[in-house]
């Protein structure tokens, strides 16, 4: 079989890796071309282009995974790596003739389409720099208190080929653009930062929808707002999370806990709770890798499973976990298309894609009107969660006091502290809007592009950290 101009007999490689007829084997081949541009304080400091590629070989035998990788995609080299995998995992291999296990490979199909109108590789560096310059010019002209302004652009095109011992072949081509603005402001006494990222599975038509100056405006406005804001009050109070807040809450408070490797090993507060009520009846949680243009989308995951819309929690009831091939074999969970890896140098693990709380029925303005005094979170920052207990701490990047049903003055330095299952059970109003945030999710030393979404949410009582 010819892959990327290389003639490889995959049957031969599978045979040399196999230790028993129950083994699962897959080979992941990747080619990646990337560009990174960064303007720091009115100077183009970085312009980096890179090309990488290689192959990862995996054997799952007796519910254990063995992995090796190489940047030399040559049949002789892959056979040698296959021999080594076999030696490491070998338990019951005999000299049995495996010729009767020759596979007739077939291409996997997916209903997900990700149209690319302007391939990033066909766009000049000068065009990309122009987009950066637009944001740089706007940032430095926004306010005299701007101390630093950094604008970055990144794109990559990744082509993947996956073939496995079930005879399936999956091919995908992915393009992701990321653009972000980070500004630092100071009045001589206080220093604050404003950050605004945007990213999509899209070609350069991305900038037909995204205005770099508008991204810069959001970052600058957020920084200046924080600079002028007093510290947030602390205490237990009602909180409204805006749909603009981003999905940190869903990603951390429940998302990781619904990953099958964590849940299956008993390290999640949601372990062994399929069919049980784990959230308010207003809460439906979805992970959907088939959404067109979202940062966490793909046609196939990194194991060759077609992308899918997975309803994880429906009206408060836990329906399923996100899973990959290993958790399917190890725990019996259905394949959901959530096997992801950072590159060929990493074996796939269970990861989220585009994870969100589904829309509700309440008008966002009606939710705000119900609060006499509380906190309105317009933008979330980072967060940490203990998946075993569900306890979390989240930063509030941009927050406002809610008073008499209205959004009032801005406050800085707020944090939200609570327990994921408790908070999800207590949410009592869900908006009919939807907003998304983008990020790179870290797990087991790997990063994966994701997006998170939520409507406006009302939490009637949560601990807010601030200044007493």
Phi, psi and omega in degrees: 000137183263119180236119178052040178081007181244129181270116185229133173267094185292328177303319181297320180291317179299319181296322184283337178277323191301135175252339177201166182291346180271357183292150169245133182229138170219156179233128182245121179242131187228143169230130187224128175239127185225156176224140178224128180232136181218126175253119181242114178054054173074012178232136175284099187273331184224134172217097188239128173240142182216151176232128178219163179180159179171192183226143174241132180246129182232139174237126171251113183226129181051044175065021175238147183251135178236135189220143175214154181218162180205153173261008178253096183272079181228137185304317181298318180292318179296324177295320180294318177296321178299320177299317181293321176300317180299317181296320181294319187266350190303127176229317185224025178292136174240186177273020181303141179282121182262012181300332180288356180258013178305137185256142169261102187287144178224148181282133175284153180243152175221147178274353184278127176246138177233083184295134176244117185267326180226097184299133184298331181289343180265004181256133183291157176299324180299321178295323180289321178295325178303320180294321177296315182300324179300317181287323179297312181300316180295316184300312184288341178266358187287315186199144182291346180274002175294121182260321178218148174217116180242128181235130182229148177230136176219139171221157171207152174239119183242123174253131181232150177225125182233133178224139183227172186283002170268000178089014183260142176238135175228136177232142180213150174232126186235136174232127178230131175249137176231134181223129180213152181236132179230120180238149176240132180236154179207144175250013181095339180245326185228144179235135178224166182231145173233135187223134178218113177252149170224147182199150181202154168280093190194156172277198184290354172296349172314319184276359168284339182251337184247125177263115181305323180295326179291323176297318178296320180300316180297317180295316181294315181299318180297317181296314181294321178301315180293323181298322184271352186273143172286167178292147180291147173287155178251162178135179177269127185202165173288146180227137171251123175265118178292155173295339176282350187295337185090166189263028178306319181301308183291322182296314185271318188289330180224330187305303182298326180292344178260009174279129193296330179293324178284313181295317183294331180271005177079016183259017179238144175295345179259008179300139175058036181238019176302130180090355181260160178280121183238357181205172175303151178297346178279351188259122169236128183249130184232140168241119189227102181275000183263002181294128184292127172084355182280151184300327182269013186270160175194161177279317175231149173283185186277013171244359180091007176280130180303147177300159188204152169264114183248120174273109185273316176232129181237117182049043176089348183264128178289121184258322183196167172254156170285136185221163173236188183295318183295317179290333173296315181286320187284319186243350179085009178289146179293148176291128181245358181082034181242025174273111186228153178218155179289320180196183179297343180282356183235141174278152184293146175223168181288126179220153172288165175238268171248104188250136187206157165269129183291158179300151173250212185241350185277145173285135180306319181293330178290326178295315180298321183296342182280350187262122175282316176207128182185204182235134174254119181261110180272328180213127177273154172255215179281174181200165176225146179218144172265108186294336181288318182258337183087000180290140183220161170223125180237141174276147173255114181284321180218117182224159182220149175286135172261128182216124177053043176075018181224151176278122185246224190292152177285152174225156181238164173076018181277150171227155175246131181232134180182198181236126186308302180302321180295315181295317181294330176285335184268344180303125187240000173214134181232126184285165179263016177255180179204134176226154182235150170235162182237156179188181174240117185270127179261136177199132179052038178078007179244151172247144178221137178291133181219164165224152182229145183221156176197155169275180172295134184232143174249122173254112187294337181201124178206152179281124177252124176269136180194221178247124182293000000 
